[in-house]
Amino acid sequence: MGIMARESYIFPVVVMFKTSNRSNAKTKVKVINNKNVDEVLDVKTKIPGIPENAVILEVGLGKGFIEKFGL
């Protein structure tokens, strides 16, 4: 009974993004542990480390995606 309801559905969210829409833009990966996937995908949510003009390429949930990207 010690687990709060919010903590029970928060999994690590892995976001792969480009810093701009240009073809030579660097691809980066960020792991977000304190927000759920709905908060990450919400346009209004500001996530530190991901610029406003970033192009999100892929979003994944859980430790499997962390292992997939080798983080």
mmJSON file of the N, C-alpha and C atoms, coordinates in Angstrom:
{"data_MODEL":{"atom_site":{
"group_PDB":["ATOM","ATOM","ATOM","ATOM","ATOM","ATOM","ATOM","ATOM","ATOM","ATOM","ATOM","ATOM","ATOM","ATOM","ATOM","ATOM","ATOM","ATOM","ATOM","ATOM","ATOM","ATOM","ATOM","ATOM","ATOM","ATOM","ATOM","ATOM","ATOM","ATOM","ATOM","ATOM","ATOM","ATOM","ATOM","ATOM","ATOM","ATOM","ATOM","ATOM","ATOM","ATOM","ATOM","ATOM","ATOM","ATOM","ATOM","ATOM","ATOM","ATOM","ATOM","ATOM","ATOM","ATOM","ATOM","ATOM","ATOM","ATOM","ATOM","ATOM","ATOM","ATOM","ATOM","ATOM","ATOM","ATOM","ATOM","ATOM","ATOM","ATOM","ATOM","ATOM","ATOM","ATOM","ATOM","ATOM","ATOM","ATOM","ATOM","ATOM","ATOM","ATOM","ATOM","ATOM","ATOM","ATOM","ATOM","ATOM","ATOM","ATOM","ATOM","ATOM","ATOM","ATOM","ATOM","ATOM","ATOM","ATOM","ATOM","ATOM","ATOM","ATOM","ATOM","ATOM","ATOM","ATOM","ATOM","ATOM","ATOM","ATOM","ATOM","ATOM","ATOM","ATOM","ATOM","ATOM","ATOM","ATOM","ATOM","ATOM","ATOM","ATOM","ATOM","ATOM","ATOM","ATOM","ATOM","ATOM","ATOM","ATOM","ATOM","ATOM","ATOM","ATOM","ATOM","ATOM","ATOM","ATOM","ATOM","ATOM","ATOM","ATOM","ATOM","ATOM","ATOM","ATOM","ATOM","ATOM","ATOM","ATOM","ATOM","ATOM","ATOM","ATOM","ATOM","ATOM","ATOM","ATOM","ATOM","ATOM","ATOM","ATOM","ATOM","ATOM","ATOM","ATOM","ATOM","ATOM","ATOM","ATOM","ATOM","ATOM","ATOM","ATOM","ATOM","ATOM","ATOM","ATOM","ATOM","ATOM","ATOM","ATOM","ATOM","ATOM","ATOM","ATOM","ATOM","ATOM","ATOM","ATOM","ATOM","ATOM","ATOM","ATOM","ATOM","ATOM","ATOM","ATOM","ATOM","ATOM","ATOM","ATOM","ATOM","ATOM","ATOM","ATOM","ATOM","ATOM","ATOM","ATOM","ATOM","ATOM","ATOM"],
"id":[1,2,3,4,5,6,7,8,9,10,11,12,13,14,15,16,17,18,19,20,21,22,23,24,25,26,27,28,29,30,31,32,33,34,35,36,37,38,39,40,41,42,43,44,45,46,47,48,49,50,51,52,53,54,55,56,57,58,59,60,61,62,63,64,65,66,67,68,69,70,71,72,73,74,75,76,77,78,79,80,81,82,83,84,85,86,87,88,89,90,91,92,93,94,95,96,97,98,99,100,101,102,103,104,105,106,107,108,109,110,111,112,113,114,115,116,117,118,119,120,121,122,123,124,125,126,127,128,129,130,131,132,133,134,135,136,137,138,139,140,141,142,143,144,145,146,147,148,149,150,151,152,153,154,155,156,157,158,159,160,161,162,163,164,165,166,167,168,169,170,171,172,173,174,175,176,177,178,179,180,181,182,183,184,185,186,187,188,189,190,191,192,193,194,195,196,197,198,199,200,201,202,203,204,205,206,207,208,209,210,211,212,213],
"type_symbol":["N","C","C","N","C","C","N","C","C","N","C","C","N","C","C","N","C","C","N","C","C","N","C","C","N","C","C","N","C","C","N","C","C","N","C","C","N","C","C","N","C","C","N","C","C","N","C","C","N","C","C","N","C","C","N","C","C","N","C","C","N","C","C","N","C","C","N","C","C","N","C","C","N","C","C","N","C","C","N","C","C","N","C","C","N","C","C","N","C","C","N","C","C","N","C","C","N","C","C","N","C","C","N","C","C","N","C","C","N","C","C","N","C","C","N","C","C","N","C","C","N","C","C","N","C","C","N","C","C","N","C","C","N","C","C","N","C","C","N","C","C","N","C","C","N","C","C","N","C","C","N","C","C","N","C","C","N","C","C","N","C","C","N","C","C","N","C","C","N","C","C","N","C","C","N","C","C","N","C","C","N","C","C","N","C","C","N","C","C","N","C","C","N","C","C","N","C","C","N","C","C","N","C","C","N","C","C","N","C","C","N","C","C"],
"label_atom_id":["N","CA","C","N","CA","C","N","CA","C","N","CA","C","N","CA","C","N","CA","C","N","CA","C","N","CA","C","N","CA","C","N","CA","C","N","CA","C","N","CA","C","N","CA","C","N","CA","C","N","CA","C","N","CA","C","N","CA","C","N","CA","C","N","CA","C","N","CA","C","N","CA","C","N","CA","C","N","CA","C","N","CA","C","N","CA","C","N","CA","C","N","CA","C","N","CA","C","N","CA","C","N","CA","C","N","CA","C","N","CA","C","N","CA","C","N","CA","C","N","CA","C","N","CA","C","N","CA","C","N","CA","C","N","CA","C","N","CA","C","N","CA","C","N","CA","C","N","CA","C","N","CA","C","N","CA","C","N","CA","C","N","CA","C","N","CA","C","N","CA","C","N","CA","C","N","CA","C","N","CA","C","N","CA","C","N","CA","C","N","CA","C","N","CA","C","N","CA","C","N","CA","C","N","CA","C","N","CA","C","N","CA","C","N","CA","C","N","CA","C","N","CA","C","N","CA","C","N","CA","C","N","CA","C","N","CA","C","N","CA","C","N","CA","C","N","CA","C"],
"label_alt_id":[null,null,null,null,null,null,null,null,null,null,null,null,null,null,null,null,null,null,null,null,null,null,null,null,null,null,null,null,null,null,null,null,null,null,null,null,null,null,null,null,null,null,null,null,null,null,null,null,null,null,null,null,null,null,null,null,null,null,null,null,null,null,null,null,null,null,null,null,null,null,null,null,null,null,null,null,null,null,null,null,null,null,null,null,null,null,null,null,null,null,null,null,null,null,null,null,null,null,null,null,null,null,null,null,null,null,null,null,null,null,null,null,null,null,null,null,null,null,null,null,null,null,null,null,null,null,null,null,null,null,null,null,null,null,null,null,null,null,null,null,null,null,null,null,null,null,null,null,null,null,null,null,null,null,null,null,null,null,null,null,null,null,null,null,null,null,null,null,null,null,null,null,null,null,null,null,null,null,null,null,null,null,null,null,null,null,null,null,null,null,null,null,null,null,null,null,null,null,null,null,null,null,null,null,null,null,null,null,null,null,null,null,null],
"label_comp_id":["MET","MET","MET","GLY","GLY","GLY","ILE","ILE","ILE","MET","MET","MET","ALA","ALA","ALA","ARG","ARG","ARG","GLU","GLU","GLU","SER","SER","SER","TYR","TYR","TYR","ILE","ILE","ILE","PHE","PHE","PHE","PRO","PRO","PRO","VAL","VAL","VAL","VAL","VAL","VAL","VAL","VAL","VAL","MET","MET","MET","PHE","PHE","PHE","LYS","LYS","LYS","THR","THR","THR","SER","SER","SER","ASN","ASN","ASN","ARG","ARG","ARG","SER","SER","SER","ASN","ASN","ASN","ALA","ALA","ALA","LYS","LYS","LYS","THR","THR","THR","LYS","LYS","LYS","VAL","VAL","VAL","LYS","LYS","LYS","VAL","VAL","VAL","ILE","ILE","ILE","ASN","ASN","ASN","ASN","ASN","ASN","LYS","LYS","LYS","ASN","ASN","ASN","VAL","VAL","VAL","ASP","ASP","ASP","GLU","GLU","GLU","VAL","VAL","VAL","LEU","LEU","LEU","ASP","ASP","ASP","VAL","VAL","VAL","LYS","LYS","LYS","THR","THR","THR","LYS","LYS","LYS","ILE","ILE","ILE","PRO","PRO","PRO","GLY","GLY","GLY","ILE","ILE","ILE","PRO","PRO","PRO","GLU","GLU","GLU","ASN","ASN","ASN","ALA","ALA","ALA","VAL","VAL","VAL","ILE","ILE","ILE","LEU","LEU","LEU","GLU","GLU","GLU","VAL","VAL","VAL","GLY","GLY","GLY","LEU","LEU","LEU","GLY","GLY","GLY","LYS","LYS","LYS","GLY","GLY","GLY","PHE","PHE","PHE","ILE","ILE","ILE","GLU","GLU","GLU","LYS","LYS","LYS","PHE","PHE","PHE","GLY","GLY","GLY","LEU","LEU","LEU"],
"label_asym_id":["A","A","A","A","A","A","A","A","A","A","A","A","A","A","A","A","A","A","A","A","A","A","A","A","A","A","A","A","A","A","A","A","A","A","A","A","A","A","A","A","A","A","A","A","A","A","A","A","A","A","A","A","A","A","A","A","A","A","A","A","A","A","A","A","A","A","A","A","A","A","A","A","A","A","A","A","A","A","A","A","A","A","A","A","A","A","A","A","A","A","A","A","A","A","A","A","A","A","A","A","A","A","A","A","A","A","A","A","A","A","A","A","A","A","A","A","A","A","A","A","A","A","A","A","A","A","A","A","A","A","A","A","A","A","A","A","A","A","A","A","A","A","A","A","A","A","A","A","A","A","A","A","A","A","A","A","A","A","A","A","A","A","A","A","A","A","A","A","A","A","A","A","A","A","A","A","A","A","A","A","A","A","A","A","A","A","A","A","A","A","A","A","A","A","A","A","A","A","A","A","A","A","A","A","A","A","A","A","A","A","A","A","A"],
"label_entity_id":["1","1","1","1","1","1","1","1","1","1","1","1","1","1","1","1","1","1","1","1","1","1","1","1","1","1","1","1","1","1","1","1","1","1","1","1","1","1","1","1","1","1","1","1","1","1","1","1","1","1","1","1","1","1","1","1","1","1","1","1","1","1","1","1","1","1","1","1","1","1","1","1","1","1","1","1","1","1","1","1","1","1","1","1","1","1","1","1","1","1","1","1","1","1","1","1","1","1","1","1","1","1","1","1","1","1","1","1","1","1","1","1","1","1","1","1","1","1","1","1","1","1","1","1","1","1","1","1","1","1","1","1","1","1","1","1","1","1","1","1","1","1","1","1","1","1","1","1","1","1","1","1","1","1","1","1","1","1","1","1","1","1","1","1","1","1","1","1","1","1","1","1","1","1","1","1","1","1","1","1","1","1","1","1","1","1","1","1","1","1","1","1","1","1","1","1","1","1","1","1","1","1","1","1","1","1","1","1","1","1","1","1","1"],
"label_seq_id":[1,1,1,2,2,2,3,3,3,4,4,4,5,5,5,6,6,6,7,7,7,8,8,8,9,9,9,10,10,10,11,11,11,12,12,12,13,13,13,14,14,14,15,15,15,16,16,16,17,17,17,18,18,18,19,19,19,20,20,20,21,21,21,22,22,22,23,23,23,24,24,24,25,25,25,26,26,26,27,27,27,28,28,28,29,29,29,30,30,30,31,31,31,32,32,32,33,33,33,34,34,34,35,35,35,36,36,36,37,37,37,38,38,38,39,39,39,40,40,40,41,41,41,42,42,42,43,43,43,44,44,44,45,45,45,46,46,46,47,47,47,48,48,48,49,49,49,50,50,50,51,51,51,52,52,52,53,53,53,54,54,54,55,55,55,56,56,56,57,57,57,58,58,58,59,59,59,60,60,60,61,61,61,62,62,62,63,63,63,64,64,64,65,65,65,66,66,66,67,67,67,68,68,68,69,69,69,70,70,70,71,71,71],
"pdbx_PDB_ins_code":[null,null,null,null,null,null,null,null,null,null,null,null,null,null,null,null,null,null,null,null,null,null,null,null,null,null,null,null,null,null,null,null,null,null,null,null,null,null,null,null,null,null,null,null,null,null,null,null,null,null,null,null,null,null,null,null,null,null,null,null,null,null,null,null,null,null,null,null,null,null,null,null,null,null,null,null,null,null,null,null,null,null,null,null,null,null,null,null,null,null,null,null,null,null,null,null,null,null,null,null,null,null,null,null,null,null,null,null,null,null,null,null,null,null,null,null,null,null,null,null,null,null,null,null,null,null,null,null,null,null,null,null,null,null,null,null,null,null,null,null,null,null,null,null,null,null,null,null,null,null,null,null,null,null,null,null,null,null,null,null,null,null,null,null,null,null,null,null,null,null,null,null,null,null,null,null,null,null,null,null,null,null,null,null,null,null,null,null,null,null,null,null,null,null,null,null,null,null,null,null,null,null,null,null,null,null,null,null,null,null,null,null,null],
"Cartn_x":[0.813,0.0,0.854,2.174,3.055,3.29,2.839,3.063,1.932,2.313,1.306,0.779,-0.402,-1.04,-0.239,0.317,1.053,2.319,2.989,4.233,4.007,2.815,2.573,2.538,2.317,2.249,3.32,4.351,5.43,6.579,6.849,7.963,8.983,10.231,11.2,10.754,10.751,10.364,11.634,11.893,13.067,12.616,13.238,12.873,14.095,13.951,14.99,14.537,15.402,15.013,16.182,15.864,16.854,16.701,17.802,17.763,17.088,16.981,16.248,15.78,15.095,14.57,15.539,16.741,17.736,18.277,18.744,19.202,20.497,21.324,22.582,22.486,21.28,21.103,21.48,22.068,22.526,21.34,21.354,20.321,20.739,19.831,20.122,19.056,19.407,18.493,18.447,17.252,17.078,16.142,16.502,15.659,15.013,13.691,12.931,12.285,12.665,12.194,11.044,10.814,9.839,8.538,8.314,7.07,6.537,5.214,4.661,4.647,4.325,4.42,3.447,2.285,1.328,1.877,2.567,3.168,4.307,5.061,6.174,5.653,4.588,4.054,3.206,2.822,2.029,2.882,2.338,3.074,3.38,2.533,2.687,3.755,4.151,5.115,6.521,7.257,8.657,9.532,10.355,11.245,12.668,13.343,14.733,15.619,16.42,17.319,16.796,15.507,14.931,14.448,15.04,14.645,13.21,12.644,11.267,11.118,12.148,12.051,12.551,12.726,13.227,12.2,12.704,11.864,11.969,10.862,10.865,10.742,11.727,11.764,11.128,11.378,10.885,10.703,9.639,9.367,9.116,9.755,9.576,9.424,8.866,8.64,9.427,9.972,10.543,12.022,12.511,13.933,14.389,13.478,13.83,14.352,13.751,14.216,15.538,15.764,17.039,18.153,17.889,18.87,19.034,17.955,18.01,18.949,18.921,19.746,21.116,21.359,22.668,22.984,21.999,22.214,22.458],
"Cartn_y":[-1.205,0.0,1.266,1.118,2.269,2.919,2.284,2.84,3.806,5.001,5.981,5.598,6.009,5.657,6.175,7.362,7.952,7.156,6.663,5.947,4.579,4.057,2.708,2.619,3.709,3.64,4.464,4.874,5.628,4.667,4.478,3.68,4.62,4.211,5.065,5.278,6.528,6.878,7.255,6.592,6.852,7.632,8.79,9.652,9.805,9.45,9.709,10.915,11.91,13.142,13.731,14.607,15.393,16.833,17.549,18.921,19.874,19.503,20.307,19.372,19.914,19.076,18.943,19.433,19.299,17.87,17.47,16.093,15.808,16.822,16.599,16.901,17.048,17.327,16.094,16.331,15.234,14.557,13.225,12.445,12.197,12.438,12.279,11.406,10.81,9.962,10.464,10.57,11.026,10.074,9.721,8.878,9.77,9.702,10.517,9.566,9.698,8.774,9.314,10.62,11.199,11.647,11.333,11.697,10.471,10.394,9.284,9.655,8.701,8.895,9.968,10.102,11.133,12.533,12.709,14.015,14.331,13.322,13.539,13.926,13.28,13.557,14.823,15.367,16.598,17.759,18.523,19.628,20.728,20.902,21.988,21.716,20.454,20.089,20.419,21.149,21.48,20.444,19.757,18.733,19.265,19.372,19.85,18.92,19.498,18.726,18.482,18.735,18.578,19.954,20.509,21.845,21.879,23.063,23.249,22.851,23.098,22.818,21.426,20.557,19.198,18.377,17.489,16.569,15.212,14.738,13.467,12.34,11.442,10.336,9.069,8.776,7.536,7.718,7.098,7.111,5.676,5.276,3.915,3.897,2.818,2.661,1.483,1.651,0.545,0.314,-0.67,-0.973,-1.609,-2.198,-2.795,-1.769,-0.593,0.453,1.045,1.089,1.571,0.625,-0.681,-1.664,-1.612,-1.341,-1.278,-0.175,0.977,2.103,2.086,1.11,0.963,2.026,2.445,3.469,2.853],
"Cartn_z":[0.0,0.0,0.0,0.033,0.085,-1.273,-2.373,-3.703,-4.036,-4.465,-4.875,-6.259,-6.572,-7.838,-9.024,-8.943,-10.056,-10.36,-9.36,-9.566,-10.193,-10.106,-10.588,-12.11,-12.829,-14.278,-14.976,-14.294,-14.917,-15.217,-16.501,-16.965,-17.596,-17.721,-18.421,-19.866,-20.305,-21.664,-22.412,-23.54,-24.357,-25.58,-25.808,-26.928,-27.832,-29.107,-30.103,-30.911,-31.011,-31.7,-32.454,-33.411,-34.127,-33.672,-33.654,-33.168,-34.144,-35.405,-36.39,-37.498,-38.489,-39.566,-40.74,-40.603,-41.676,-41.731,-42.892,-43.064,-42.303,-42.05,-41.348,-39.848,-39.335,-37.907,-37.093,-35.939,-35.09,-34.411,-34.398,-33.737,-32.295,-31.351,-29.933,-29.288,-28.149,-27.4,-25.967,-25.392,-24.015,-23.294,-22.058,-21.215,-20.17,-20.063,-19.119,-18.118,-16.859,-15.828,-14.988,-15.003,-14.078,-14.737,-16.0,-16.679,-17.41,-17.545,-18.319,-19.801,-20.645,-22.088,-22.573,-21.939,-22.343,-22.084,-20.976,-20.675,-21.629,-22.038,-22.967,-24.345,-24.8,-26.132,-26.191,-25.045,-25.021,-25.52,-26.441,-27.055,-26.041,-25.06,-24.093,-23.04,-22.878,-21.846,-22.304,-21.497,-21.771,-21.079,-21.843,-21.303,-21.379,-20.244,-20.261,-21.09,-21.956,-22.804,-24.2,-24.426,-25.764,-26.217,-27.284,-27.748,-28.27,-28.282,-28.759,-30.225,-31.054,-32.489,-32.851,-31.873,-32.123,-32.895,-33.739,-34.495,-33.812,-33.252,-32.534,-33.554,-33.554,-34.504,-33.954,-32.668,-32.092,-30.592,-30.058,-28.622,-28.199,-27.102,-26.615,-25.114,-24.591,-23.165,-22.617,-21.444,-20.713,-20.924,-20.195,-20.194,-21.5,-22.251,-23.535,-24.524,-24.55,-25.45,-24.979,-23.683,-23.162,-23.627,-23.568,-24.019,-25.541,-26.267,-27.735,-28.196,-27.53,-27.911,-27.229,-26.385,-25.747,-24.721,-23.961,-22.944,-21.594],
"occupancy":[1.0,1.0,1.0,1.0,1.0,1.0,1.0,1.0,1.0,1.0,1.0,1.0,1.0,1.0,1.0,1.0,1.0,1.0,1.0,1.0,1.0,1.0,1.0,1.0,1.0,1.0,1.0,1.0,1.0,1.0,1.0,1.0,1.0,1.0,1.0,1.0,1.0,1.0,1.0,1.0,1.0,1.0,1.0,1.0,1.0,1.0,1.0,1.0,1.0,1.0,1.0,1.0,1.0,1.0,1.0,1.0,1.0,1.0,1.0,1.0,1.0,1.0,1.0,1.0,1.0,1.0,1.0,1.0,1.0,1.0,1.0,1.0,1.0,1.0,1.0,1.0,1.0,1.0,1.0,1.0,1.0,1.0,1.0,1.0,1.0,1.0,1.0,1.0,1.0,1.0,1.0,1.0,1.0,1.0,1.0,1.0,1.0,1.0,1.0,1.0,1.0,1.0,1.0,1.0,1.0,1.0,1.0,1.0,1.0,1.0,1.0,1.0,1.0,1.0,1.0,1.0,1.0,1.0,1.0,1.0,1.0,1.0,1.0,1.0,1.0,1.0,1.0,1.0,1.0,1.0,1.0,1.0,1.0,1.0,1.0,1.0,1.0,1.0,1.0,1.0,1.0,1.0,1.0,1.0,1.0,1.0,1.0,1.0,1.0,1.0,1.0,1.0,1.0,1.0,1.0,1.0,1.0,1.0,1.0,1.0,1.0,1.0,1.0,1.0,1.0,1.0,1.0,1.0,1.0,1.0,1.0,1.0,1.0,1.0,1.0,1.0,1.0,1.0,1.0,1.0,1.0,1.0,1.0,1.0,1.0,1.0,1.0,1.0,1.0,1.0,1.0,1.0,1.0,1.0,1.0,1.0,1.0,1.0,1.0,1.0,1.0,1.0,1.0,1.0,1.0,1.0,1.0,1.0,1.0,1.0,1.0,1.0,1.0],
"B_iso_or_equiv":[0.0,0.0,0.0,0.0,0.0,0.0,0.0,0.0,0.0,0.0,0.0,0.0,0.0,0.0,0.0,0.0,0.0,0.0,0.0,0.0,0.0,0.0,0.0,0.0,0.0,0.0,0.0,0.0,0.0,0.0,0.0,0.0,0.0,0.0,0.0,0.0,0.0,0.0,0.0,0.0,0.0,0.0,0.0,0.0,0.0,0.0,0.0,0.0,0.0,0.0,0.0,0.0,0.0,0.0,0.0,0.0,0.0,0.0,0.0,0.0,0.0,0.0,0.0,0.0,0.0,0.0,0.0,0.0,0.0,0.0,0.0,0.0,0.0,0.0,0.0,0.0,0.0,0.0,0.0,0.0,0.0,0.0,0.0,0.0,0.0,0.0,0.0,0.0,0.0,0.0,0.0,0.0,0.0,0.0,0.0,0.0,0.0,0.0,0.0,0.0,0.0,0.0,0.0,0.0,0.0,0.0,0.0,0.0,0.0,0.0,0.0,0.0,0.0,0.0,0.0,0.0,0.0,0.0,0.0,0.0,0.0,0.0,0.0,0.0,0.0,0.0,0.0,0.0,0.0,0.0,0.0,0.0,0.0,0.0,0.0,0.0,0.0,0.0,0.0,0.0,0.0,0.0,0.0,0.0,0.0,0.0,0.0,0.0,0.0,0.0,0.0,0.0,0.0,0.0,0.0,0.0,0.0,0.0,0.0,0.0,0.0,0.0,0.0,0.0,0.0,0.0,0.0,0.0,0.0,0.0,0.0,0.0,0.0,0.0,0.0,0.0,0.0,0.0,0.0,0.0,0.0,0.0,0.0,0.0,0.0,0.0,0.0,0.0,0.0,0.0,0.0,0.0,0.0,0.0,0.0,0.0,0.0,0.0,0.0,0.0,0.0,0.0,0.0,0.0,0.0,0.0,0.0,0.0,0.0,0.0,0.0,0.0,0.0],
"pdbx_formal_charge":[null,null,null,null,null,null,null,null,null,null,null,null,null,null,null,null,null,null,null,null,null,null,null,null,null,null,null,null,null,null,null,null,null,null,null,null,null,null,null,null,null,null,null,null,null,null,null,null,null,null,null,null,null,null,null,null,null,null,null,null,null,null,null,null,null,null,null,null,null,null,null,null,null,null,null,null,null,null,null,null,null,null,null,null,null,null,null,null,null,null,null,null,null,null,null,null,null,null,null,null,null,null,null,null,null,null,null,null,null,null,null,null,null,null,null,null,null,null,null,null,null,null,null,null,null,null,null,null,null,null,null,null,null,null,null,null,null,null,null,null,null,null,null,null,null,null,null,null,null,null,null,null,null,null,null,null,null,null,null,null,null,null,null,null,null,null,null,null,null,null,null,null,null,null,null,null,null,null,null,null,null,null,null,null,null,null,null,null,null,null,null,null,null,null,null,null,null,null,null,null,null,null,null,null,null,null,null,null,null,null,null,null,null],
"auth_seq_id":[1,1,1,2,2,2,3,3,3,4,4,4,5,5,5,6,6,6,7,7,7,8,8,8,9,9,9,10,10,10,11,11,11,12,12,12,13,13,13,14,14,14,15,15,15,16,16,16,17,17,17,18,18,18,19,19,19,20,20,20,21,21,21,22,22,22,23,23,23,24,24,24,25,25,25,26,26,26,27,27,27,28,28,28,29,29,29,30,30,30,31,31,31,32,32,32,33,33,33,34,34,34,35,35,35,36,36,36,37,37,37,38,38,38,39,39,39,40,40,40,41,41,41,42,42,42,43,43,43,44,44,44,45,45,45,46,46,46,47,47,47,48,48,48,49,49,49,50,50,50,51,51,51,52,52,52,53,53,53,54,54,54,55,55,55,56,56,56,57,57,57,58,58,58,59,59,59,60,60,60,61,61,61,62,62,62,63,63,63,64,64,64,65,65,65,66,66,66,67,67,67,68,68,68,69,69,69,70,70,70,71,71,71],
"auth_comp_id":["MET","MET","MET","GLY","GLY","GLY","ILE","ILE","ILE","MET","MET","MET","ALA","ALA","ALA","ARG","ARG","ARG","GLU","GLU","GLU","SER","SER","SER","TYR","TYR","TYR","ILE","ILE","ILE","PHE","PHE","PHE","PRO","PRO","PRO","VAL","VAL","VAL","VAL","VAL","VAL","VAL","VAL","VAL","MET","MET","MET","PHE","PHE","PHE","LYS","LYS","LYS","THR","THR","THR","SER","SER","SER","ASN","ASN","ASN","ARG","ARG","ARG","SER","SER","SER","ASN","ASN","ASN","ALA","ALA","ALA","LYS","LYS","LYS","THR","THR","THR","LYS","LYS","LYS","VAL","VAL","VAL","LYS","LYS","LYS","VAL","VAL","VAL","ILE","ILE","ILE","ASN","ASN","ASN","ASN","ASN","ASN","LYS","LYS","LYS","ASN","ASN","ASN","VAL","VAL","VAL","ASP","ASP","ASP","GLU","GLU","GLU","VAL","VAL","VAL","LEU","LEU","LEU","ASP","ASP","ASP","VAL","VAL","VAL","LYS","LYS","LYS","THR","THR","THR","LYS","LYS","LYS","ILE","ILE","ILE","PRO","PRO","PRO","GLY","GLY","GLY","ILE","ILE","ILE","PRO","PRO","PRO","GLU","GLU","GLU","ASN","ASN","ASN","ALA","ALA","ALA","VAL","VAL","VAL","ILE","ILE","ILE","LEU","LEU","LEU","GLU","GLU","GLU","VAL","VAL","VAL","GLY","GLY","GLY","LEU","LEU","LEU","GLY","GLY","GLY","LYS","LYS","LYS","GLY","GLY","GLY","PHE","PHE","PHE","ILE","ILE","ILE","GLU","GLU","GLU","LYS","LYS","LYS","PHE","PHE","PHE","GLY","GLY","GLY","LEU","LEU","LEU"],
"auth_asym_id":["A","A","A","A","A","A","A","A","A","A","A","A","A","A","A","A","A","A","A","A","A","A","A","A","A","A","A","A","A","A","A","A","A","A","A","A","A","A","A","A","A","A","A","A","A","A","A","A","A","A","A","A","A","A","A","A","A","A","A","A","A","A","A","A","A","A","A","A","A","A","A","A","A","A","A","A","A","A","A","A","A","A","A","A","A","A","A","A","A","A","A","A","A","A","A","A","A","A","A","A","A","A","A","A","A","A","A","A","A","A","A","A","A","A","A","A","A","A","A","A","A","A","A","A","A","A","A","A","A","A","A","A","A","A","A","A","A","A","A","A","A","A","A","A","A","A","A","A","A","A","A","A","A","A","A","A","A","A","A","A","A","A","A","A","A","A","A","A","A","A","A","A","A","A","A","A","A","A","A","A","A","A","A","A","A","A","A","A","A","A","A","A","A","A","A","A","A","A","A","A","A","A","A","A","A","A","A","A","A","A","A","A","A"],
"auth_atom_id":["N","CA","C","N","CA","C","N","CA","C","N","CA","C","N","CA","C","N","CA","C","N","CA","C","N","CA","C","N","CA","C","N","CA","C","N","CA","C","N","CA","C","N","CA","C","N","CA","C","N","CA","C","N","CA","C","N","CA","C","N","CA","C","N","CA","C","N","CA","C","N","CA","C","N","CA","C","N","CA","C","N","CA","C","N","CA","C","N","CA","C","N","CA","C","N","CA","C","N","CA","C","N","CA","C","N","CA","C","N","CA","C","N","CA","C","N","CA","C","N","CA","C","N","CA","C","N","CA","C","N","CA","C","N","CA","C","N","CA","C","N","CA","C","N","CA","C","N","CA","C","N","CA","C","N","CA","C","N","CA","C","N","CA","C","N","CA","C","N","CA","C","N","CA","C","N","CA","C","N","CA","C","N","CA","C","N","CA","C","N","CA","C","N","CA","C","N","CA","C","N","CA","C","N","CA","C","N","CA","C","N","CA","C","N","CA","C","N","CA","C","N","CA","C","N","CA","C","N","CA","C","N","CA","C","N","CA","C","N","CA","C","N","CA","C","N","CA","C"],
"pdbx_PDB_model_num":[1,1,1,1,1,1,1,1,1,1,1,1,1,1,1,1,1,1,1,1,1,1,1,1,1,1,1,1,1,1,1,1,1,1,1,1,1,1,1,1,1,1,1,1,1,1,1,1,1,1,1,1,1,1,1,1,1,1,1,1,1,1,1,1,1,1,1,1,1,1,1,1,1,1,1,1,1,1,1,1,1,1,1,1,1,1,1,1,1,1,1,1,1,1,1,1,1,1,1,1,1,1,1,1,1,1,1,1,1,1,1,1,1,1,1,1,1,1,1,1,1,1,1,1,1,1,1,1,1,1,1,1,1,1,1,1,1,1,1,1,1,1,1,1,1,1,1,1,1,1,1,1,1,1,1,1,1,1,1,1,1,1,1,1,1,1,1,1,1,1,1,1,1,1,1,1,1,1,1,1,1,1,1,1,1,1,1,1,1,1,1,1,1,1,1,1,1,1,1,1,1,1,1,1,1,1,1,1,1,1,1,1,1]
}}}
